[in-house]
Amino acid sequence: MSPGQTVSSGVAAAIRAGLPTVAERTVAAIVVEVPTYADAFAGGMGRAIENAVELALGGFLELATSGGGADASTPIDPALDGAYALGRGEARGGRSMDALLAADRVGARVSWREMSSTAVAAGLSVESLARFAELVFAYIDQLSAASVAGHTDELATSGRVRERYLERLAGLLLAGAPADELTAAAVRADWTPPRSLTAVLLPEARVRGALLLLDPRTLRATEGVPAPEPAAELTVLLVPDAEGPGRAGLLRALEGRTAVVGPARSWQAASSSYARAVRVVRLGLAATGPAAVDTQARLADLVLRADEAALAELRAQVLAPLDGLAAGTRDKLVETLRAWLLHHGRRERIAAELFVHPQTVRYRMGQLRERYGDRLDDPRTVLELTVALGPPPRAGG
């Protein structure tokens, strides 16, 4: 052996002659010990992997017999490239890093057993055997590292691509895109449509913590989303299947996160859930504190404030009989009239709500009837008064 050689050319020739057998036994052992690869290595794929193993080990022997002082533990570029490509392919095939590492360990053990047996039979000295083992395992470790890098890079790349597809899908849903376009986008994103989606608006700083508690299929819109002014800093989440009993769970998960929760809608109609949540924000109906706001508890407020100008005109119109009264007197009569409408004229309940004596209620209602006359018995007038004097929007959750 020359000074730069790890094994003699004769020993290397004997090992090289046995490489097809080594590769075949290596693949067979992996299939047995790592069941994930049983189907993957069947047929033509198994033969391709055997060829890859044979080429990789052949590259090692090329270095090990080199007289130029090359480090036999350092894989040559084609071997590294092949290992890297193998790692990317395994990620695309859906096999985990654990499966890949397990296959590498089995491959290293079987390859070493077969190659060392051949090397000793071909005359490799006991003194050289330890060095040979060290170099073989160092070489395979580097190939394994290249495969792991390929696996990691593939997952990172495919993960980023899928994330972009999911973001685009979320944007299309919020924009109310046609059903066929939404279906195609869901397929591209590998996202299984749920029964329904519920739009949730919450500050960006609260998103990460919320996502940990929500369905993992939750979509997050980050680009091309119409800003729900005046709260443009809000982020939009689309939460799957949060209707019925699931809504209570969603509200609990969002408690303390200053969230606004739209209604559940069929997944292709998620834009209407988003529009409802945005309207609650724009009308100032969202809580000022950390409570989660359920827009379904704001329906009356939304109806009453659908047209603020019309509501103001209606209020002025139906309260016109009270014009000319002193401000304090007018306010008390308006308060009494609202309670009378809400409690359907039950004097005791009106008095309890206003914290006054029932006789006071009777006196005030007498004043109101003097000014409204028979109109207080007219269903249309009662309807208009009820809408005009509906309870003001609540500030809390």
Buried (B, 14 or more C-beta within 10 A) or exposed (E): BEEBBBBBBEBBBBBBEBBEEBBBBBBBBBBEBBEBBEEBBEEEBBBEBBEBBBBBBBBBBBBBBBEEEBBBBBBBEEBBEBBBBBBBBBBEBEBEBEBBBBBBBBBBBBBBBBBBEBBBEBEBEEEBBEBBBEBBBBBBBBBBBBBBBBBBBBBEEBEEEBEBBBBBBBBBBBBBBEEEEBBBBBEBBEBEBBEBBBBBBBBEEBBEEBBEBBBEBBBBBBEEBBEBEEBEEBBBBBBBBBBEEBBEEBBEBBEEBBBBBBBBBBBBBBBBBBBBBBBBBBBEBBBEEEBBBBBEBBEEBBEBBEEEEEBEEBBEEBBEBBEEBEEEEBEBBBBBBBBBBBBEEEBEBBBBBBEBEEEBBEEBBEBBEEBBEEBBEEEEBBEBBEBBBBEEBEEEB
